[in-house]
Each structure stands twice: as C-alpha cells, then as structure tokens.
Amino acid sequence: MKSHSLARRERLIRQRDFEATYRGRRSVRDERLVLCFRANSLTHSRLGSSVSGRWGNSVQRNKFRRYCREAFRLHKAGLPKGFDIIIIPRKGIEMTLEELSASLLRLAAKVGVS
C-alpha cells in the first residue's frame, strides 16, 4: 500500500540545509507567505518551515507547520522539482489549508520561472 505521508527525504531537517537555503536566498512573497528557495542537486524538492516564536501561540505555529506539510504533500506533483523551499508566514496572518495551498502554488509557479 502506498504511503500518503511526507517522506523524510522530502523535508529539510538539518540546520545546515536551512542555513544554506537562507545564504543562497532567493525569495518570492505574497500577502500570506514568503518562500525562500535554492536549487538542490536532487530529483525532488524538499520542504522546511520557519515560524517565529512571536507568530501566534504554539498551537497556531504547529498548526501552520502541519498545514505546510499537508499542502506540500497534496500538491508536490505541481511544484517545481529540485528545490529546497522554506515557507515563512507573514506576520499576524491566519490561514486555512486551502488558502495556504493556493498561495504555495502561486508562489511556486514564480519559483519555477525564476
């Protein structure tokens, strides 16, 4: 049976991967999200999220992270391949999974063009 989870290889986990993505920082943004990205040498994209401690309480931050992983998992076929992507929420913006997904797809289209 096929797993519907986000595989470990599809996530940014190591601090050095986050730092490398921030160092080679290219970003796109809209009213809800900021996407930092850099090309990787892999055949798939990897996702990370960065949520400041000042953004809501811990329940809201963890909910945002879960939404990011779910949006990425649901739409990874439509996202550009070979990128490390970090999702950062804009200050004070709450969003549903559908809003986050729409924003992610819109910004990812810009990444593919960049």
PLY file of the C-alpha trace (Angstrom):
ply
format ascii 1.0
element vertex 114
property float x
property float y
property float z
element edge 113
property int vertex1
property int vertex2
end_header
0.00 0.00 0.00
1.30 3.44 -0.92
2.05 5.78 1.96
0.31 9.15 1.95
2.81 10.78 4.28
5.55 13.24 3.50
8.75 11.18 3.27
11.76 12.13 5.36
13.79 12.74 2.19
11.23 15.40 1.19
11.79 17.51 4.31
14.52 19.93 5.27
15.68 18.67 8.63
19.31 19.65 9.18
20.24 23.11 10.35
22.96 23.33 7.69
20.33 22.79 4.95
18.26 25.66 6.34
21.37 27.87 6.59
22.42 27.03 3.02
18.94 27.90 1.77
18.99 31.22 3.65
22.55 32.01 2.43
21.72 31.38 -1.22
18.45 33.15 -0.56
16.12 33.94 -3.36
12.58 34.61 -2.31
9.10 35.28 -3.55
6.23 36.57 -1.46
2.57 37.42 -1.40
0.18 38.72 1.26
0.29 35.42 3.22
3.67 33.74 2.73
7.33 34.21 1.97
9.06 31.34 0.12
12.85 31.17 0.34
14.34 28.73 -2.11
17.52 27.46 -3.69
18.26 24.78 -6.23
19.44 21.44 -4.90
21.07 18.60 -6.79
18.22 16.19 -6.11
15.41 14.98 -8.34
12.79 16.13 -5.85
12.06 19.25 -3.82
12.38 19.43 -0.05
10.25 21.47 2.32
11.04 23.32 5.52
9.05 25.84 7.51
10.24 28.62 9.75
7.79 30.21 12.17
8.90 32.88 14.62
8.01 32.47 18.29
6.28 35.83 18.02
3.84 34.47 15.42
0.82 33.34 17.41
0.98 30.81 20.18
2.48 27.31 19.98
-0.81 25.77 18.88
-1.08 28.19 15.93
2.60 27.71 14.96
2.30 23.91 14.98
-0.97 24.07 13.04
0.76 26.22 10.42
3.60 23.66 10.14
1.09 20.82 9.71
-0.74 22.80 7.03
2.56 23.45 5.22
3.44 19.76 5.15
-0.06 18.79 4.02
-0.20 21.44 1.27
3.24 20.35 0.04
2.26 16.67 0.13
-1.01 17.24 -1.74
0.48 19.44 -4.45
4.06 18.17 -4.82
3.35 16.92 -8.35
2.55 20.51 -9.39
5.56 22.06 -7.64
8.93 22.62 -9.34
11.44 19.81 -8.84
14.97 20.18 -7.49
14.48 22.99 -4.95
14.85 23.39 -1.21
11.89 25.50 -0.12
11.36 27.21 3.24
7.89 28.59 3.96
7.61 31.57 6.29
4.21 33.04 7.26
3.64 36.79 7.10
3.14 38.43 10.47
-0.32 38.15 12.01
-1.96 36.27 9.14
-4.06 33.20 9.98
-4.95 30.97 7.06
-6.83 27.82 6.19
-5.27 24.86 4.41
-6.95 25.91 1.16
-5.60 29.47 1.40
-2.11 28.22 2.20
-2.25 25.72 -0.69
-3.37 28.38 -3.16
-0.64 30.75 -2.00
2.00 27.99 -2.16
1.04 27.03 -5.72
1.01 30.67 -6.87
4.44 31.35 -5.38
5.88 28.03 -6.54
4.93 28.94 -10.11
7.10 32.05 -9.71
9.96 29.89 -8.39
9.79 27.67 -11.47
10.06 30.74 -13.67
12.83 32.45 -11.64
0 1
1 2
2 3
3 4
4 5
5 6
6 7
7 8
8 9
9 10
10 11
11 12
12 13
13 14
14 15
15 16
16 17
17 18
18 19
19 20
20 21
21 22
22 23
23 24
24 25
25 26
26 27
27 28
28 29
29 30
30 31
31 32
32 33
33 34
34 35
35 36
36 37
37 38
38 39
39 40
40 41
41 42
42 43
43 44
44 45
45 46
46 47
47 48
48 49
49 50
50 51
51 52
52 53
53 54
54 55
55 56
56 57
57 58
58 59
59 60
60 61
61 62
62 63
63 64
64 65
65 66
66 67
67 68
68 69
69 70
70 71
71 72
72 73
73 74
74 75
75 76
76 77
77 78
78 79
79 80
80 81
81 82
82 83
83 84
84 85
85 86
86 87
87 88
88 89
89 90
90 91
91 92
92 93
93 94
94 95
95 96
96 97
97 98
98 99
99 100
100 101
101 102
102 103
103 104
104 105
105 106
106 107
107 108
108 109
109 110
110 111
111 112
112 113
